[in-house]
Amino acid sequence: MKLYNIKEHSEQVTFSKALLQGLGKDQGLFFPVDLPKFSTFEINSLLEMNFIERSAYILSTYIGSELSKNSILSCVKNAFNFSVPLVFINDKIAILELFHGPTLSFKDFGSQLMAQMLKKVDYQLKKPMVILTATSGDTGAAVAHAFFEISNLHVIILYPRGKISVLQEKLFCTLGSNVSTISVDGDFDACQCLVKQAFLDSTLRQTLYLNSANSINIGRLLAQICYYFEGMSQLPYQMRNKLVIAVPSGNFGNLTAGLLAQSCGLPVKRFIAATNINDTVPRFLQSGYWEPHPTVATFSNAMDVSVPNNWPRIEELFLREKRSIKELGYGSVNDTLTEKTIQDIADLGYLSEPHTAVAYRLLYDQLDSDELGVCLGTAHPVKFKELVERCLGKQIQIVLPDLLTERMKLPILSYEISRCFSSLRNLILRITS
Ligand SMILES: *Cc1c(COP(=O)(O)O)cnc(C)c1O
């Protein structure tokens, strides 16, 4: 597989290089040189296959000879070892539940597959590899679990002390082994700032190979194409060409993957880009002007992003396919309406959470009478239990998956540091020596 840097087309890399490196020169995103196209016949037979075999087939088509079909199959088996049910909540709308992985959000798909593939690609690093990431909750947990106990690799995750929920902290700060967690006296921006400094620090760069495993990584993106096929495969045959998919969006990696699935032949009728009031993209699609505002905190906090880092890939795809960006549906939903929507969905007998509710609202409002809607369920409601209870005005009963109940009993293993960079540098050197 060859990829080019969107900002500088002459920079071309292999899949392994893109996986390892994340970004290209000038922070440019990598994009596939060739976009696979499946015929209608191939699509129909793909939709007959099971999730694992189909995903391996799709990924092999993208990745090509760099990884053997068998290694890809074993990566997929290890990574996607949880269910992806499509649950109808009324006769026209279903939720594709992407939150049954180890950390209960769709981010498990990308992180798990990326970790498995990193084990397989042939890289000869002369320095220890460190996956270094800042998190406001979900990403860190998914990355920590995905890279847990992978040999020759350290995972270091920074998070704002006291600013993530107990469940979130227990989820990824109790692992130990090659996963080190650091609570920082500051907010998420302070953590992100420290991570950026680390990537630029000459001492660290001389001694270590740093990789951020964030949502711009091509490995994470490819993984997400697979569940769009899985959602379609669970629909009755005659419904397959009427499908509208609403995607709760923050950095727009999820929607990028959906559009790539459509580009290679999955017959999705249209997509709806759903945001909270951090609505740079909906305003852009409305007015043609790109005008990010300062980021605002909302109920759907994993979507509190005002400069979505995957957006340039979406523009590149539309450009390459000579399609108009105007084909995208869009909309934004504020907290008051999100709260009301969580109640509306509960009235249908389904427990949701703020991210899924944002997408459901727009899907419900924009779906035509002859269409069928799928809303991506990106997080498990148990992760937002207190908030959902406040929205519904009552206590709710949701059982934690068994493994999490066990994990809640374990002690937090985090290091604590101030906001000072030199204390982070010393700690990283100590952990990795
Ligand atoms: C990360 C996240 C999103 C946003 O996904 P993007 O790919 O960044 O658009 C939506 N919902 C949840 C629960 C998330 O964790």
The ligand as an SDF file (V2000), in Angstrom:
LIG
                    3D

 15 15  0  0  0  0  0  0  0  0999 V2000
  -13.9870    9.8620   19.8770 C   0  0  0  0  0  0  0  0  0  0  0  0
  -15.4560    9.7810   20.0040 C   0  0  0  0  0  0  0  0  0  0  0  0
  -16.3430   10.3500   19.0490 C   0  0  0  0  0  0  0  0  0  0  0  0
  -15.8460   11.1550   17.8750 C   0  0  0  0  0  0  0  0  0  0  0  0
  -15.2520   10.3590   16.8860 O   0  0  0  0  0  0  0  0  0  0  0  0
  -14.3370   11.0150   15.7560 P   0  0  0  0  0  0  0  0  0  0  0  0
  -13.8250    9.8890   14.9520 O   0  0  0  0  0  0  0  0  0  0  0  0
  -13.2570   11.7720   16.4740 O   0  0  0  0  0  0  0  0  0  0  0  0
  -15.2280   11.9270   14.9620 O   0  0  0  0  0  0  0  0  0  0  0  0
  -17.7020   10.1500   19.2070 C   0  0  0  0  0  0  0  0  0  0  0  0
  -18.1980    9.4760   20.2650 N   0  0  0  0  0  0  0  0  0  0  0  0
  -17.3960    8.9300   21.2050 C   0  0  0  0  0  0  0  0  0  0  0  0
  -18.0110    8.2220   22.3510 C   0  0  0  0  0  0  0  0  0  0  0  0
  -16.0000    9.0550   21.1140 C   0  0  0  0  0  0  0  0  0  0  0  0
  -15.2110    8.5150   22.0670 O   0  0  0  0  0  0  0  0  0  0  0  0
  1  2  1  0
  2  3  1  0
  2 14  2  0
  3  4  1  0
  3 10  2  0
  4  5  1  0
  5  6  1  0
  6  7  2  0
  6  8  1  0
  6  9  1  0
 10 11  1  0
 11 12  2  0
 12 13  1  0
 12 14  1  0
 14 15  1  0
M  END
$$$$
